Amino acid sequence: MRFILSISLMACCMLYGMDSQTIKIIQTYRTKGIEATQTMLENYLVQKDFWLGVLKDKDTDYGYYENIDFLFVSNKLIPNLTLYEVQDGHLKEIKQTTALVGSGKGNKKIEGDLTTPIGVYDITAKLTGLNQYYGPLAFATSYPNTYDKIRKKTGYGIWIHGLPLNGNREELNTKGCIAIDNTALNEYDKLIGQKKALLITYENNFKPATKEDLATILSDLYEWRDSWIRNDLDKYLSFYSDDFIRYDGMKFKTFRDYKKRIFDKKEEKTILFSNIDISPYPNEEGKNIFKISFSQNYSAYKNNKPTYTSNSVKELYIELNNGKFSILTEK
């Protein structure tokens, strides 16, 4: 596994034109072996300049994606819905349609407020066999997400759906869903199939993600990981907001004490991240918030014996402040 990781990272270095660095890495491998080489390669992951190189030719207004195939974007002030296909870091606009959204302004807060939420949501399922009022099908979203839940938001059943099959719809608003023309909805269904899709919703002004911000987030993500591997509790906790609340309601002080007990075990760890997706998270407060999702392969050892292993999908909601990310919640 370490050899594969090292070779993959060395390929990245060669791909992004770090010629002198690549020579140095190869010489290190030749003279000192794979362990020394891996250390050098791992150091690239915490360097912002490395990630700026990775992002250089990417379309990053709506984020950075390794594991998302399609991206829905809706400005609920207009209102509209645009579908993009994500192709190796580039966005291909498929179609933009007019839409119907909830009558409520601003962000959704409670069940029944007739408001379409503002934020970032996974498309979790395709629903069929619905009442004809919702058209031929619907794409279910993950509202309320982890960030919504810690902010005590309520409600459910936020979908992207169609218009009544009998053509009889007089209402100009939904109860919070996004409704579009049935022809476009069917077209999107054929394109998306079983692939992964995400919805970003905002109202009026959208703040695009910059390459600087994304490079900072990616390098911080790996610094956070490295402090975790090294059992450096102070450095690890420095990436958390004082207002942090975990998905299960655990607040920062309790979380700190919980992590101290784990770090005090002085276990050796291997932590690999893959399938990283980063989305700018629209919000009414105008804060620089992002949703990060990634696959995490975690193994811990004590006296060369495994003590814990897991493979999971992690979610972080972070705020970027003064050139560093601060974790608001995680799952």
C-alpha positions as CSV (number, residue, x, y, z in Angstrom):
1,M,0.0,0.0,0.0
2,R,2.8,2.4,0.9
3,F,4.6,1.7,-2.3
4,I,1.5,2.3,-4.4
5,L,0.9,5.6,-2.5
6,S,4.4,6.7,-3.1
7,I,4.5,5.9,-6.8
8,S,1.1,7.7,-7.2
9,L,2.3,10.8,-5.5
10,M,5.6,10.8,-7.5
11,A,3.5,10.6,-10.7
12,C,1.6,13.7,-9.5
13,C,4.9,15.5,-9.0
14,M,6.0,14.6,-12.5
15,L,2.6,15.5,-14.0
16,Y,2.7,19.0,-12.5
17,G,6.2,19.8,-13.7
18,M,8.2,19.6,-10.5
19,D,11.3,18.4,-12.5
20,S,14.0,19.2,-10.0
21,Q,11.8,17.9,-7.2
22,T,11.1,14.7,-9.1
23,I,14.9,14.1,-9.6
24,K,15.4,14.6,-5.9
25,I,12.6,12.1,-5.0
26,I,13.9,9.5,-7.4
27,Q,17.5,9.9,-6.0
28,T,16.1,9.5,-2.5
29,Y,14.3,6.4,-3.5
30,R,17.4,5.0,-5.1
31,T,19.7,5.7,-2.2
32,K,17.5,5.6,0.9
33,G,14.5,3.4,-0.1
34,I,10.8,3.7,-0.2
35,E,10.3,4.8,3.5
36,A,12.3,8.0,3.0
37,T,10.7,8.6,-0.4
38,Q,7.2,8.3,1.1
39,T,8.1,11.0,3.7
40,M,9.1,13.4,1.0
41,L,6.0,12.7,-1.0
42,E,3.7,13.1,2.0
43,N,5.3,16.5,2.6
44,Y,3.9,17.7,-0.7
45,L,0.3,17.1,0.5
46,V,0.6,19.7,3.2
47,Q,2.0,22.3,0.8
48,K,-0.4,24.8,-0.7
49,D,1.7,25.3,-3.8
50,F,1.3,21.6,-4.6
51,W,-2.5,21.9,-4.5
52,L,-2.4,25.2,-6.6
53,G,-0.6,23.1,-9.2
54,V,-3.3,20.4,-9.1
55,L,-6.0,23.1,-9.4
56,K,-4.3,25.2,-12.0
57,D,-6.4,24.1,-15.0
58,K,-9.6,23.1,-13.2
59,D,-13.0,24.8,-13.1
60,T,-13.3,25.6,-9.4
61,D,-16.1,28.2,-9.1
62,Y,-18.4,25.4,-7.7
63,G,-15.6,23.5,-5.9
64,Y,-13.2,20.6,-6.3
65,Y,-14.6,17.1,-7.1
66,E,-13.0,13.7,-7.3
67,N,-16.1,11.6,-6.7
68,I,-19.1,13.6,-8.1
69,D,-20.3,13.1,-11.7
70,F,-23.1,15.7,-11.9
71,L,-23.8,19.0,-10.2
72,F,-27.2,20.7,-9.9
73,V,-27.0,24.5,-9.1
74,S,-30.1,26.5,-8.3
75,N,-30.5,30.3,-7.8
76,K,-33.8,30.3,-6.0
77,L,-34.2,34.1,-6.5
78,I,-34.6,33.8,-10.3
79,P,-35.5,30.8,-9.8
80,N,-33.7,28.3,-12.0
81,L,-31.9,25.0,-12.1
82,T,-28.7,24.2,-14.0
83,L,-27.2,20.8,-14.5
84,Y,-23.4,20.4,-15.0
85,E,-21.4,17.3,-15.8
86,V,-18.1,17.0,-13.9
87,Q,-15.4,15.8,-16.2
88,D,-11.9,15.6,-14.8
89,G,-12.2,18.8,-12.9
90,H,-14.0,20.6,-15.7
91,L,-17.7,21.5,-15.8
92,K,-19.8,21.0,-18.9
93,E,-23.2,22.8,-18.7
94,I,-25.9,20.3,-19.8
95,K,-28.9,22.6,-19.5
96,Q,-30.5,25.4,-17.6
97,T,-34.2,25.5,-16.9
98,T,-36.7,27.7,-15.1
99,A,-37.9,26.3,-11.9
100,L,-40.5,26.6,-9.1
101,V,-39.3,26.9,-5.6
102,G,-40.8,27.5,-2.1
103,S,-42.5,30.8,-1.4
104,G,-40.4,31.5,1.7
105,K,-37.4,33.8,1.4
106,G,-33.9,33.2,2.8
107,N,-32.9,29.8,4.3
108,K,-35.2,27.1,5.5
109,K,-35.4,26.9,9.2
110,I,-38.4,24.8,10.3
111,E,-40.8,22.3,8.9
112,G,-43.7,23.9,7.2
113,D,-42.1,27.3,6.5
114,L,-42.5,26.7,2.7
115,T,-38.9,27.6,2.0
116,T,-36.3,25.9,-0.2
117,P,-33.1,25.4,1.8
118,I,-29.8,27.2,1.0
119,G,-26.7,25.0,1.1
120,V,-25.2,21.8,-0.4
121,Y,-27.1,18.5,-0.6
122,D,-26.4,15.0,-1.9
123,I,-28.8,13.5,-4.3
124,T,-29.7,10.4,-2.3
125,A,-32.3,8.5,-4.3
126,K,-34.5,8.5,-7.4
127,L,-38.2,8.2,-6.5
128,T,-40.8,6.8,-8.8
129,G,-44.5,5.8,-8.5
130,L,-45.3,9.1,-6.9
131,N,-48.6,11.0,-7.0
132,Q,-48.9,12.4,-10.6
133,Y,-48.7,15.9,-9.0
134,Y,-44.9,15.5,-8.8
135,G,-44.4,14.5,-12.4
136,P,-42.7,11.3,-13.7
137,L,-40.1,11.1,-10.9
138,A,-38.1,12.9,-8.2
139,F,-34.6,13.2,-7.0
140,A,-34.5,13.1,-3.2
141,T,-31.9,15.3,-1.4
142,S,-30.1,14.9,1.9
143,Y,-31.8,17.9,3.6
144,P,-31.4,18.3,6.5
145,N,-27.7,17.6,6.3
146,T,-25.3,17.4,9.3
147,Y,-24.8,21.1,9.3
148,D,-28.5,21.8,9.3
149,K,-29.1,19.3,12.1
150,I,-26.6,20.9,14.5
151,R,-28.3,24.2,13.8
152,K,-31.7,22.6,14.8
153,K,-33.3,22.9,11.4
154,T,-36.3,20.7,10.8
155,G,-38.3,19.5,7.9
156,Y,-37.7,16.7,5.3
157,G,-38.7,15.6,1.8
158,I,-36.8,18.3,-0.2
159,W,-36.9,17.0,-3.8
160,I,-36.1,18.0,-7.4
161,H,-39.3,16.9,-9.1
162,G,-41.5,17.5,-12.1
163,L,-44.8,19.1,-12.9
164,P,-48.3,17.4,-12.7
165,L,-48.7,14.8,-15.4
166,N,-52.2,16.1,-16.0
167,G,-50.9,19.5,-16.8
168,N,-53.0,21.1,-14.0
169,R,-50.7,23.2,-11.7
170,E,-51.9,26.6,-10.7
171,E,-49.5,27.2,-7.8
172,L,-46.4,29.3,-8.6
173,N,-44.5,27.9,-5.6
174,T,-43.7,24.6,-4.0
175,K,-43.6,23.7,-0.3
176,G,-39.8,23.8,-0.5
177,C,-38.9,21.5,-3.3
178,I,-37.5,22.5,-6.7
179,A,-39.9,21.7,-9.6
180,I,-38.9,21.7,-13.2
181,D,-40.3,20.8,-16.7
182,N,-40.9,17.1,-17.1
183,T,-39.0,16.8,-20.4
184,A,-35.9,18.2,-18.8
185,L,-36.3,16.0,-15.7
186,N,-36.6,12.9,-17.8
187,E,-33.5,14.0,-19.8
188,Y,-31.5,14.5,-16.5
189,D,-32.7,11.1,-15.3
190,K,-31.3,9.4,-18.4
191,L,-27.9,11.2,-18.0
192,I,-27.5,10.7,-14.3
193,G,-28.6,7.1,-13.9
194,Q,-26.8,5.5,-11.0
195,K,-24.0,8.2,-11.0
196,K,-23.3,10.5,-8.1
197,A,-24.9,14.0,-8.1
198,L,-24.9,17.0,-5.8
199,L,-27.2,20.1,-5.4
200,I,-26.0,23.6,-4.5
201,T,-28.7,26.1,-3.7
202,Y,-28.3,29.8,-3.1
203,E,-30.4,33.0,-3.2
204,N,-29.2,35.9,-5.4
205,N,-25.5,36.3,-4.8
206,F,-23.2,33.3,-5.0
207,K,-19.6,33.4,-3.8
208,P,-17.4,31.2,-6.1
209,A,-14.7,29.1,-4.6
210,T,-11.2,30.4,-5.4
211,K,-8.2,28.2,-6.2
212,E,-6.4,29.9,-3.2
213,D,-9.2,28.9,-0.9
214,L,-9.4,25.3,-2.2
215,A,-5.6,24.9,-2.0
216,T,-5.6,26.1,1.6
217,I,-8.4,23.7,2.4
218,L,-6.7,20.7,0.8
219,S,-3.3,21.4,2.4
220,D,-5.0,22.0,5.8
221,L,-6.9,18.7,5.4
222,Y,-3.7,16.8,5.1
223,E,-2.1,18.8,8.0
224,W,-5.1,17.8,10.1
225,R,-4.6,14.2,9.1
226,D,-0.9,14.3,9.8
227,S,-1.4,15.7,13.3
228,W,-3.9,12.9,13.9
229,I,-1.3,10.3,12.7
230,R,1.4,11.8,14.9
231,N,-1.0,11.9,18.0
232,D,-0.3,15.6,18.2
233,L,-3.4,16.6,20.1
234,D,-2.8,20.4,20.3
235,K,-2.2,20.6,16.6
236,Y,-5.1,18.4,15.8
237,L,-7.5,20.4,18.0
238,S,-6.3,23.7,16.5
239,F,-8.3,22.8,13.3
240,Y,-11.5,22.8,15.3
241,S,-13.8,25.8,16.1
242,D,-14.5,26.5,19.7
243,D,-18.2,26.3,18.7
244,F,-17.7,22.8,17.2
245,I,-20.6,20.4,17.6
246,R,-20.2,16.8,16.3
247,Y,-23.1,15.2,14.4
248,D,-24.3,13.5,17.6
249,G,-24.4,16.7,19.6
250,M,-21.0,16.3,21.3
251,K,-19.6,19.8,21.9
252,F,-16.0,20.9,21.7
253,K,-14.9,20.4,25.4
254,T,-16.3,16.9,25.6
255,F,-14.9,16.1,22.1
256,R,-11.5,17.4,23.3
257,D,-11.5,15.1,26.3
258,Y,-12.6,12.2,24.2
259,K,-9.8,12.7,21.7
260,K,-7.3,13.1,24.5
261,R,-8.1,9.7,25.8
262,I,-7.6,8.2,22.3
263,F,-4.4,10.1,21.6
264,D,-3.0,9.1,25.0
265,K,-3.0,5.5,23.8
266,K,-0.1,6.4,21.5
267,E,-1.2,4.1,18.8
268,E,0.4,4.0,15.4
269,K,-2.0,5.0,12.6
270,T,-2.4,4.7,8.9
271,I,-5.0,7.1,7.5
272,L,-5.6,7.4,3.8
273,F,-8.0,9.9,2.2
274,S,-9.5,9.5,-1.3
275,N,-12.6,10.6,-3.3
276,I,-12.3,14.2,-1.9
277,D,-15.1,16.6,-2.8
278,I,-15.2,20.2,-1.7
279,S,-18.2,22.5,-2.2
280,P,-18.6,26.2,-1.3
281,Y,-21.5,26.3,1.1
282,P,-23.9,29.2,0.5
283,N,-25.2,30.8,3.7
284,E,-27.1,33.9,4.8
285,E,-24.3,35.0,7.1
286,G,-21.8,35.5,4.3
287,K,-19.3,33.3,5.9
288,N,-16.6,31.4,4.0
289,I,-18.1,27.9,4.6
290,F,-17.3,24.7,2.7
291,K,-18.6,21.1,2.8
292,I,-15.8,18.5,2.5
293,S,-16.6,14.8,1.9
294,F,-14.0,12.0,1.5
295,S,-13.4,8.3,1.9
296,Q,-11.3,7.5,4.9
297,N,-9.3,4.2,5.3
298,Y,-8.2,4.1,9.0
299,S,-6.1,1.6,10.8
300,A,-4.6,1.8,14.3
301,Y,-1.9,-0.5,15.8
302,K,-0.3,-1.0,19.2
303,N,2.8,-3.2,19.6
304,N,2.4,-4.1,15.9
305,K,-1.0,-5.5,16.5
306,P,-4.2,-4.0,14.9
307,T,-6.5,-2.3,17.5
308,Y,-9.0,-0.7,15.2
309,T,-9.8,-0.5,11.5
310,S,-12.6,1.3,9.6
311,N,-13.5,2.3,6.1
312,S,-16.0,5.2,6.0
313,V,-17.2,8.3,4.3
314,K,-16.4,11.4,6.3
315,E,-18.1,14.8,6.2
316,L,-16.6,18.0,7.5
317,Y,-18.2,21.5,7.4
318,I,-15.5,24.1,7.8
319,E,-15.2,27.8,7.9
320,L,-12.1,29.4,6.3
321,N,-10.7,32.2,8.3
322,N,-7.3,34.0,8.1
323,G,-5.8,31.4,5.8
324,K,-6.8,28.3,7.9
325,F,-9.8,26.1,8.1
326,S,-11.8,25.6,11.3
327,I,-14.1,22.6,11.6
328,L,-17.7,23.5,12.6
329,T,-19.1,20.0,12.6
330,E,-18.2,16.5,11.4
331,K,-19.7,13.1,10.8
